[in-house]
């Protein structure tokens, strides 16, 4: 554990710390950020009215559009001369938004990413290959600073050039790999095609995040690479990676609650849901100076995992993110997340982990086509064998998700491989006629 | 038993041509090619002179290739010869998945490629009926690397 005195703090002491920090944070943003002052005033809320943590419910939400409208710096809570770094959101869902960090923010972020790596089992003795992209994306530099803070030997490879990733992995004796889970699979695949068995290398830990992935995909990566694969969570608007992380017990991601307050809300009524129920994740930063966010709606779907963790950390856990509110598909009235389709596909023998979901329209009906690569394990000599596979996939999806989909078999390696976030869903519903 | 390559082909322009060109460029000669097609994809079944080499070439270029073991019955090139073979199988209650034929170059014998459910049983039945089965070495070099 990197900061045991904080990570195992009694819940009552943690609540006191959160309340004190929250008061300061709300007062600061009210004074320094006109957008927050306007929102608070409109809602009839004044920071000094906050008496308990429950009063946070009276504070207005912040949404992605607020950050976009503030482009580039209007939500910063300090003068630009106090900002030492900027990053931006990856822009996967629209115009980018910019986030700024003070020197103190970078310090705290480094600690939190060191905690994350430590949660995964890494120590100063490890060799960490950082394959998240370096640049405006928070992944690369976030993991880099955390790895250095931990004292590990840090290799800033950044993303791309998969053959070189494999070379470094092998030649530098890398023990810990930090990248997106879909890229980890591509690295394993590429290594195999180069005649290198990743399982025979010193690599033992994977720190994977930045996109939703499933338990089945974890099993697949762990088997292909011979490692323990840990899910990490973060988003640039809140800080970057290092907001929450699984520990080696892999039973939910500990939210670093001394720096962030997590709430789970119903995305329609906006009311908090009881612990254990699914909803949209909302974060409030407690210590961020550059660009604090108050009740930021992440659009990520998760739930609080009830109970205590065997690792001794007292921070509550959120379940791995199962999707985003804006990824959610409504197929003939049924709500489906792409990750649920993935979970089904991974449980079927002969279906490679590479799939794509294509949404279309037939008349006024939404249609879903699941494209599946024909893997080496499929005995496809007979057409009826292929047809049976199609029926099996469609049947499995129909029985577990209650939606009917068309299954299209495609040749190996024809679904685009991603070096960053995988493009799992192609939405053609608003294109063409 | 003879090794047949089965190649999964997306129903796209030029995909079969691409497969054939790759084999041609490597000096690999096909004795027979049959394509089973559906609206969305096809499966090309290939008997060629160096199946292992052909598989390697195609897989390197991203084709999905599997090796299927099939029976190769040698029959005279005359009317009714295939009917004799099929009737023997039918009489023994052996299900046929698919069949196709080609002529052996420079000879008057035909080769019937048979994919059956129970190859061992079919071998006994055909041998008892006096129908010759070709060994892999009579079609290609089975030891090639």
Interface residues (C-beta under 8 A of the other chain):
Chain A: X374 X375 X376 X378 X379 X380 X381 X382 X383 X386 X387 X408 X409 X410 X411 X412 X413 X414
Chain B: X4 X6 X8 X9 X10 X36 X38 X40 X41 X43 X45 X62 X63 X64 X66 X68 X97 X98 X115
